[in-house]
Amino acid sequence: MHVDTPPVPPTVAGLLAAVAAPPRLVAHLGLVHEVAGTLLDGCAALGLRVDREAVLFGAATHDIGKAVHREELSVPGSLHERAGYELLRARGAPERLARFARTHGSWGEPGTTVEDLLVSLADKVWKDSRVRDLEDRVTDLLAVASGRAPWEVFLVLDDLLTGIGADAPRRLAVQAAHPVQDNR
């Protein structure tokens, strides 16, 4: 069965083709990219200004290192993070965009930007995985940006994430419909 995946930006599609990214990885990156767009729209309504291009690029490339460490398509691991960063830098991606491959799994580290947090959040909530500490950090940033009380922002963010999570079964089915390895 062939299931269409949400598109990624053309430059990212070219990168994924150049590294022979497996179909499941391409599907995953397209789905996380789609969710990141929804998150950005919801956060913009609260007054959060971010580098939209960077977040969308980061969501669409955060796991590109799994084209190198293909075993991490099926089992947990973090070798793909550094490998993805190095791959993107070697192919000309600027630091401000390549960093997401390295930072998406370490959102709790010092120096983490709101853009890093949004890529990490999109990578969790696409499958309806809720991470309280991550959501609290995003809530705090949104409260400052919007001038609203944190509890009010939490309610808006929670509604947004609940809505995104409701579509997780479809997204999981789309990803699962694509093979882990390319059988060309």
Residue frames relative to the residue before (quaternion, step in Angstrom):
aa qw qx qy qz dx dy dz
M 1.0000 0.0000 0.0000 0.0000 0.00 0.00 0.00
H 0.2194 -0.7636 0.5944 0.1242 3.57 -0.91 0.93
V 0.0475 -0.7799 0.6240 -0.0078 3.54 -0.86 1.01
D 0.4118 -0.7135 0.5081 0.2511 3.56 -0.79 1.00
T 0.2626 -0.7412 0.5957 0.1638 3.52 -1.12 0.72
P 0.5844 -0.5506 0.4368 0.4055 3.57 -1.15 0.45
P 0.5009 -0.6790 0.4431 0.3029 3.59 -0.98 0.76
V 0.2933 -0.6833 0.6346 0.2107 3.49 -1.35 0.42
P 0.6674 -0.4715 0.3541 0.4548 3.62 -1.18 0.26
P 0.6301 -0.5759 0.3609 0.3756 3.62 -1.03 0.71
T 0.6395 0.5183 -0.3478 0.4488 3.61 0.96 -0.73
V 0.6485 0.4996 -0.3123 0.4820 3.57 1.07 -0.74
A 0.6123 0.5441 -0.3490 0.4553 3.59 0.98 -0.80
G 0.6475 0.5162 -0.3090 0.4678 3.58 1.02 -0.80
L 0.6430 0.5158 -0.3159 0.4699 3.58 0.99 -0.82
L 0.6664 0.5069 -0.3045 0.4543 3.57 0.91 -0.94
A 0.6440 0.5018 -0.3182 0.4818 3.58 1.03 -0.75
A 0.6573 0.5356 -0.3101 0.4301 3.58 0.94 -0.89
V 0.7438 0.3654 -0.2181 0.5154 3.60 1.07 -0.65
A 0.4178 -0.7352 0.4393 0.3033 3.57 1.34 0.22
A 0.0767 0.8240 -0.5528 0.0976 3.56 0.89 0.98
P 0.4843 -0.6772 0.4713 0.2911 3.59 -0.87 0.91
P 0.6672 -0.5397 0.3365 0.3878 3.60 -1.12 0.59
R 0.6557 0.5063 -0.3347 0.4491 3.61 0.90 -0.79
L 0.6367 0.5182 -0.3286 0.4670 3.59 1.00 -0.75
V 0.6386 0.5164 -0.3228 0.4705 3.59 0.94 -0.87
A 0.6481 0.5120 -0.3149 0.4677 3.59 0.96 -0.86
H 0.6549 0.5181 -0.3123 0.4530 3.58 0.87 -0.93
L 0.6852 0.4848 -0.2942 0.4570 3.58 0.81 -0.95
G 0.6381 0.5188 -0.3257 0.4665 3.60 1.03 -0.70
L 0.6627 0.5045 -0.2989 0.4657 3.57 1.00 -0.81
V 0.6634 0.4790 -0.3086 0.4850 3.59 0.94 -0.82
H 0.6030 0.5474 -0.3413 0.4693 3.60 1.08 -0.71
E 0.6385 0.5296 -0.3107 0.4639 3.59 0.97 -0.89
V 0.6767 0.4838 -0.2818 0.4781 3.58 0.90 -0.95
A 0.6193 0.5424 -0.3501 0.4469 3.60 0.99 -0.76
G 0.6280 0.5334 -0.3342 0.4576 3.60 1.00 -0.74
T 0.6490 0.5030 -0.3063 0.4816 3.57 1.00 -0.83
L 0.6419 0.5184 -0.3156 0.4686 3.58 0.97 -0.84
L 0.6566 0.5164 -0.3104 0.4537 3.57 0.90 -0.90
D 0.6455 0.5136 -0.3217 0.4649 3.58 0.94 -0.83
G 0.6742 0.4948 -0.2919 0.4642 3.59 0.94 -0.87
C 0.6747 0.4854 -0.2910 0.4738 3.57 0.98 -0.81
A 0.6079 0.5485 -0.3505 0.4546 3.59 1.08 -0.69
A 0.6233 0.5446 -0.3361 0.4494 3.59 1.06 -0.71
L 0.6841 0.4443 -0.2747 0.5091 3.58 1.24 -0.42
G 0.6169 -0.5938 0.3315 0.3963 3.56 1.24 0.06
L 0.4678 0.6736 -0.4574 0.3437 3.59 1.20 0.20
R 0.1462 -0.7708 0.6166 0.0651 3.54 -0.81 1.05
V 0.0798 0.7884 -0.6013 0.1020 3.53 -0.73 1.12
D 0.5716 -0.5319 0.4840 0.3951 3.51 -1.37 0.06
R 0.2668 -0.8165 0.4965 0.1249 3.55 0.10 1.38
E 0.6400 0.5345 -0.3257 0.4457 3.57 0.94 -0.91
A 0.6641 0.5079 -0.3055 0.4556 3.58 0.93 -0.88
V 0.6555 0.5051 -0.3213 0.4603 3.60 0.89 -0.89
L 0.6824 0.4803 -0.3013 0.4614 3.60 0.85 -0.89
F 0.6309 0.5045 -0.3315 0.4873 3.60 1.03 -0.74
G 0.6629 0.5180 -0.3041 0.4470 3.58 0.91 -0.92
A 0.6560 0.5030 -0.3138 0.4671 3.57 0.95 -0.83
A 0.7093 0.4716 -0.2502 0.4603 3.57 1.04 -0.82
T 0.7746 0.3147 -0.1736 0.5204 3.62 1.23 -0.26
H 0.3967 0.7781 -0.4510 0.1840 3.61 1.20 -0.26
D 0.7747 0.3110 -0.1723 0.5229 3.62 1.03 -0.69
I 0.2768 0.8015 -0.5004 0.1751 3.62 1.19 0.30
G 0.5798 0.5973 -0.3650 0.4169 3.59 1.16 -0.47
K 0.5598 0.5902 -0.3956 0.4264 3.58 1.25 -0.22
A 0.5113 0.5911 -0.4344 0.4477 3.58 1.28 -0.04
V 0.6699 0.4424 -0.2721 0.5306 3.58 1.25 -0.48
H 0.7709 0.2317 -0.1118 0.5827 3.58 0.92 -0.97
R 0.1034 -0.8651 0.4898 0.0306 3.54 0.54 1.25
E 0.5509 0.6101 -0.4021 0.4032 3.58 1.13 -0.48
E 0.6517 0.5295 -0.3130 0.4439 3.59 1.15 -0.58
L 0.4761 0.6147 -0.4589 0.4299 3.58 1.28 0.26
S 0.7737 0.3344 -0.1550 0.5153 3.57 1.21 -0.57
V 0.7808 0.2047 -0.1121 0.5796 3.58 1.16 -0.54
P 0.5917 -0.5823 0.4061 0.3819 3.60 -1.09 0.58
G 0.2548 0.7480 -0.5895 0.1674 3.51 -1.19 0.63
S 0.2807 -0.7753 0.5442 0.1549 3.55 -1.24 0.37
L 0.3717 0.7358 -0.4909 0.2819 3.60 1.22 0.19
H 0.6141 0.5835 -0.3430 0.4059 3.58 1.11 -0.65
E 0.5727 0.6221 -0.3872 0.3674 3.60 1.12 -0.55
R 0.7096 0.4172 -0.2509 0.5093 3.60 0.73 -1.01
A 0.6451 0.5297 -0.3220 0.4468 3.59 0.96 -0.88
G 0.6544 0.5121 -0.3134 0.4598 3.59 0.97 -0.79
Y 0.6285 0.5299 -0.3233 0.4688 3.54 0.99 -0.84
E 0.6890 0.4802 -0.2801 0.4650 3.57 0.84 -1.00
L 0.6259 0.5365 -0.3305 0.4596 3.57 1.02 -0.78
L 0.6784 0.4891 -0.2905 0.4649 3.58 0.88 -0.95
R 0.6575 0.4983 -0.3166 0.4682 3.60 0.91 -0.85
A 0.6550 0.5187 -0.3121 0.4523 3.59 0.97 -0.83
R 0.7155 0.4131 -0.2375 0.5108 3.58 1.17 -0.57
G 0.6812 -0.5650 0.2641 0.3833 3.56 1.24 0.52
A 0.4402 0.6759 -0.4851 0.3379 3.61 1.18 0.15
P 0.4421 -0.6920 0.4914 0.2903 3.60 -0.85 0.87
E 0.6936 -0.4875 0.3463 0.4017 3.56 -1.24 0.53
R 0.6624 0.5388 -0.3158 0.4138 3.61 0.87 -0.95
L 0.7211 0.3856 -0.2390 0.5237 3.58 1.22 -0.43
A 0.6639 0.5252 -0.3090 0.4335 3.59 0.96 -0.83
R 0.5648 0.6645 -0.3742 0.3153 3.58 1.08 -0.71
F 0.5999 0.6068 -0.3677 0.3698 3.60 1.04 -0.68
A 0.5790 0.5662 -0.3808 0.4463 3.58 1.11 -0.54
R 0.7089 0.4464 -0.2355 0.4927 3.56 1.11 -0.74
T 0.7782 0.4104 -0.1896 0.4359 3.61 0.96 -0.85
H 0.5171 0.6931 -0.4214 0.2730 3.62 1.10 -0.40
G 0.7196 0.4171 -0.2521 0.4946 3.58 1.14 -0.46
S 0.7332 0.3918 -0.2148 0.5126 3.58 1.27 -0.15
W 0.1109 0.8578 -0.4929 0.0949 3.55 0.98 0.89
G 0.6467 0.5364 -0.3268 0.4327 3.61 1.16 -0.27
E 0.5017 0.6816 -0.4055 0.3453 3.58 1.28 -0.11
P 0.5912 -0.5493 0.4394 0.3945 3.60 -1.20 0.46
G 0.7811 0.3343 -0.2541 0.4621 3.55 -1.11 0.70
T 0.4242 0.6975 -0.4700 0.3356 3.57 1.27 0.11
T 0.3006 -0.7704 0.5400 0.1569 3.57 -0.82 1.01
V 0.6584 -0.4774 0.3865 0.4350 3.56 -1.28 0.19
E 0.6138 0.5423 -0.3509 0.4539 3.59 1.06 -0.68
D 0.6265 0.5244 -0.3313 0.4719 3.60 1.00 -0.82
L 0.6627 0.5183 -0.3029 0.4477 3.57 0.93 -0.93
L 0.6704 0.5002 -0.3075 0.4536 3.59 0.95 -0.82
V 0.6220 0.5057 -0.3470 0.4868 3.60 1.03 -0.66
S 0.6508 0.5092 -0.3134 0.4680 3.59 0.94 -0.87
L 0.6576 0.5099 -0.3081 0.4611 3.57 0.95 -0.88
A 0.6445 0.5110 -0.3252 0.4666 3.61 0.92 -0.84
D 0.6627 0.5139 -0.2961 0.4573 3.59 1.04 -0.81
K 0.6658 0.4608 -0.3016 0.5034 3.59 1.19 -0.35
V 0.7694 0.4297 -0.2220 0.4171 3.55 0.62 -1.18
W 0.4804 0.6677 -0.4510 0.3465 3.64 1.16 -0.30
K 0.7578 0.3044 -0.1686 0.5519 3.57 1.16 -0.68
D 0.5354 -0.6590 0.3609 0.3858 3.56 1.34 0.42
S 0.3801 0.6704 -0.5285 0.3561 3.55 1.00 0.85
R 0.1378 -0.8013 0.5807 0.0410 3.55 -0.67 1.13
V 0.0896 -0.7884 0.6085 -0.0025 3.56 -0.82 1.09
R 0.3966 -0.7844 0.4290 0.2083 3.54 -0.18 1.33
D 0.6728 0.4974 -0.3125 0.4497 3.62 0.82 -0.94
L 0.6481 0.5105 -0.3099 0.4725 3.57 0.98 -0.83
E 0.6707 0.4910 -0.2935 0.4721 3.58 0.90 -0.91
D 0.6265 0.5325 -0.3390 0.4572 3.60 1.04 -0.70
R 0.6461 0.5098 -0.3260 0.4652 3.60 0.98 -0.79
V 0.6543 0.4934 -0.3110 0.4814 3.58 0.98 -0.83
T 0.6210 0.5458 -0.3338 0.4528 3.60 0.99 -0.82
D 0.6611 0.5140 -0.3110 0.4494 3.57 0.88 -0.93
L 0.6694 0.4912 -0.3006 0.4693 3.59 0.94 -0.86
L 0.6535 0.5067 -0.3110 0.4685 3.57 1.00 -0.81
A 0.6227 0.5406 -0.3414 0.4511 3.60 1.03 -0.74
V 0.6572 0.4944 -0.3071 0.4789 3.57 0.93 -0.87
A 0.6865 0.5047 -0.2867 0.4380 3.58 0.85 -0.99
S 0.7610 0.3945 -0.2000 0.4747 3.56 0.97 -0.85
G 0.3973 -0.7166 0.4797 0.3138 3.58 1.21 -0.43
R 0.5253 0.6241 -0.4085 0.4095 3.58 1.27 0.30
A 0.6090 -0.5397 0.4313 0.3897 3.53 -1.26 0.36
P 0.5946 -0.5977 0.3960 0.3639 3.61 -1.00 0.75
W 0.6421 0.5240 -0.3476 0.4384 3.62 0.92 -0.76
E 0.6427 0.5170 -0.3228 0.4642 3.58 1.05 -0.75
V 0.6525 0.4984 -0.3027 0.4839 3.57 0.98 -0.86
F 0.6116 0.5547 -0.3480 0.4440 3.58 0.99 -0.80
L 0.6586 0.5134 -0.3193 0.4480 3.59 0.89 -0.88
V 0.6593 0.4943 -0.3068 0.4763 3.58 0.96 -0.85
L 0.6736 0.4875 -0.2979 0.4689 3.59 0.87 -0.94
D 0.6417 0.5262 -0.3291 0.4506 3.58 0.93 -0.83
D 0.6402 0.5075 -0.3250 0.4764 3.60 0.97 -0.80
L 0.6448 0.5255 -0.3148 0.4572 3.57 0.96 -0.89
L 0.7038 0.4632 -0.2673 0.4675 3.59 0.84 -0.99
T 0.6127 0.5347 -0.3450 0.4687 3.58 1.08 -0.67
G 0.6507 0.5116 -0.3102 0.4676 3.57 0.99 -0.81
I 0.6421 0.5021 -0.3162 0.4854 3.57 0.98 -0.83
G 0.6678 0.5245 -0.2951 0.4380 3.56 0.92 -0.92
A 0.5954 0.5926 -0.3627 0.4034 3.58 1.08 -0.65
D 0.7093 0.4258 -0.2515 0.5023 3.58 1.16 -0.54
A 0.3679 0.7654 -0.4657 0.2488 3.59 1.26 0.11
P 0.6258 0.5367 -0.3807 0.4187 3.67 0.85 -0.69
R 0.6326 0.5128 -0.3372 0.4724 3.62 1.00 -0.74
R 0.6795 0.4920 -0.3031 0.4520 3.58 0.84 -0.96
L 0.6438 0.5128 -0.3249 0.4659 3.60 0.96 -0.80
A 0.6455 0.5101 -0.3190 0.4706 3.61 1.03 -0.76
V 0.6199 0.5295 -0.3429 0.4667 3.58 1.02 -0.76
Q 0.6753 0.4841 -0.3064 0.4645 3.59 0.82 -0.93
A 0.6839 0.5091 -0.2897 0.4350 3.58 0.87 -0.96
A 0.6176 0.5651 -0.3386 0.4297 3.59 1.18 -0.51
H 0.6664 0.4613 -0.2896 0.5092 3.58 1.29 -0.18
P 0.4692 -0.6988 0.4580 0.2862 3.60 -0.84 0.89
V 0.5739 -0.5913 0.4531 0.3402 3.52 -1.20 0.65
Q 0.7758 0.2150 -0.1131 0.5823 3.57 1.02 -0.79
D 0.4457 -0.6589 0.5372 0.2803 3.53 -1.15 0.64
N 0.1988 -0.8168 0.5352 0.0835 3.58 -0.65 1.11
R 0.2388 0.7914 -0.5314 0.1852 3.59 1.02 0.72
